[in-house]
Amino acid sequence: MKNPSQVSVYEVSLRDGLQNEKGVLPTESKRAILDALIAAGLKRIELTSFVSPKWVPQLADAEELAREVEVPDDVTLSALVPNAKGLERALGTGLPEIAVFMSASETHNRKNINKSIDRTLEVFDEVVPPALEGGLRVRAYVSTVWGCPYEGPIDPARAIEIAVRLIELGCYQVSLGDTIGVGNPRQTEDIVRRALDVLPPEKVALHMHDTRGTALANVVTALNMGIRDFDASVGGMGGCPYAPGASGNLATEDLVYLLEGMGYETGIDLDLLVEAGRVAERVVGRPLPGKVHQAGPFRVRA
């Protein structure tokens, strides 16, 4: 296990954030956000998604962006891949990592990727092993673990069963998502305990949304249980276009401010991270909701 005082932040704004924007941003604007995130010290960044441009036009420039960017050796870029065709596109760009995604809710899974849960797992059999053979690392998402906008509460046992299947398939980590931000600490304790009963902590990450203001409370619960990997989006950008009420990604600045205040190490410069949020805000052309993004880091006034 890694140093227990170290926490890894997985930045999703360029994918999860931008896919929910109404407009389509120029590729150079996305590069500006990426450069600012790297300058702030982020080492794991989800760059884009190789889904059909018909469904997510905001990310239609996936190949162009992935081929053009250059990053330091200690920065890992990844991209979301829905199927074998998406994997073929990703392999052509030279990215070192991909992510696959599905839901713990049958209804949300069908609305999001137009497949049943069982069929999605079959598709992953066509994606994950070839990706590993091609030298890629594979991460996985399981969304709506805390609740679904269509089905309501989700059986956590079913969600953890899916997570275990994905790890057994070869994914190095599974990110469990509160996609619509309905979770509370007691629920988080139950879900994380179930996950840690069958998986080592380094295999588990959390992807919390702050839609109802509970994301950081859930993070603290998970931290106290040994989880050290969390997803976040600079400025709080993003959400899921196929999950009503899924606004409010946990803002990276809020997460880093909390972690550093509690004595955890992230390797991220909070001042430069706030500046990255300002870059993102200028690019999308609207105010971003993150609390630290709005208030700034804590400063004692003379």
Buried (B, 14 or more C-beta within 10 A) or exposed (E): EEEEEEBBBBBBBBBBBBBBBEEEBEBEBBBBBBBBBBBBBBBBBBBBBBBBEEBBEBBBBBBEBBEEBEBEEEBBBBBBBBBEBBBBBBBEBEBEBBBBBBBBBBEBBBBBBEBEBEBBBEBBEEBBEBBBEEEBBBBBBBBBBBBBBEBEEBEBEBBBBBBBBBBEBBBBBBBBBBBBBBBBBEBBBEBBEBBBEEBEBBBBBBBBBBBBEBBBBBBBBBBEBBBBBBBBBBBBBBBBBBBEBBBBBBBBBBBBBBBBEEEBEBBBBBEBBBBBBBBBBEBBEEEBBBBBBBEEEEEEEE
